[in-house]
Amino acid sequence: MAEAERKRVLIILNDPPYGTERSYDGLRLVNALGKEPGVAMRLFLLADAVSCGRAGQRTPQGYYNLEKMLQVATRQGTDIGA
């Protein structure tokens, strides 16, 4: 599929990685859309969300590891900026 025919989606996260579910939900959306053919995903981590990309996170009990979710997004070809 030509680049011009691909749907381009930009998601911006600005909440901290833990304490709310907004960054988690945003990454779930990024990873779900990243599986769709013809979709070019871009993710921008803004303000507190930059911490989502920190390596070696200690995930609080009951939370998903957002570092691993970002690794999935990267493997799917999502462009990630901060």
C-alpha positions in Angstrom: 0.0 0.0 0.0 1.4 3.4 -1.0 2.2 5.8 1.9 -0.4 8.3 0.5 -3.1 5.6 0.9 -2.2 4.8 4.5 -4.2 6.3 7.3 -1.9 8.2 9.6 -2.8 8.4 13.3 -1.1 10.5 15.9 -1.8 9.8 19.6 -0.5 12.2 22.3 -0.2 11.1 25.9 0.5 13.5 28.7 -0.5 11.7 31.9 2.0 9.8 34.1 2.6 6.1 33.5 1.0 5.1 36.8 -1.7 6.5 39.0 -4.3 7.0 36.3 -5.3 4.7 33.4 -5.0 7.3 30.6 -1.5 6.4 29.5 -2.3 2.7 29.7 -5.5 3.2 27.7 -3.7 5.3 25.1 -1.0 2.6 24.7 -3.7 -0.1 24.3 -5.2 2.0 21.5 -1.8 2.6 19.9 -1.1 -1.2 19.9 -4.5 -2.1 18.7 -4.4 0.3 15.8 -0.8 -0.7 15.1 -2.0 -4.1 14.1 -4.4 -2.8 11.5 -3.2 -2.9 7.9 -2.9 0.4 6.2 -2.5 2.4 9.5 0.7 4.3 10.2 0.9 5.0 13.9 2.7 7.9 15.6 2.9 8.4 19.4 4.1 11.4 21.2 4.9 11.3 24.9 4.4 14.8 26.5 5.0 16.1 30.0 4.5 13.3 32.6 4.0 10.7 29.9 7.7 10.8 29.0 8.2 8.6 32.1 6.3 5.8 30.2 9.4 5.3 28.2 11.8 4.9 31.1 13.8 1.7 31.0 13.8 -0.6 33.9 10.5 0.5 35.4 9.3 -1.0 38.7 5.6 -1.5 38.0 3.3 -0.9 41.0 1.2 -3.9 42.0 -1.9 -4.1 39.9 -0.6 -2.1 36.9 0.7 -3.2 33.5 4.3 -2.4 32.6 4.1 0.5 30.1 7.7 0.1 29.1 6.8 -3.4 27.7 3.7 -1.9 26.0 5.9 0.7 24.3 8.3 -2.1 23.1 5.3 -3.8 21.4 4.4 -0.5 19.7 8.0 -0.1 18.5 8.0 -3.7 17.1 4.8 -2.8 15.2 6.5 0.1 13.6 5.0 3.0 15.6 7.1 6.1 15.5 7.6 7.4 19.1 8.7 10.8 20.1 9.0 12.6 23.4 
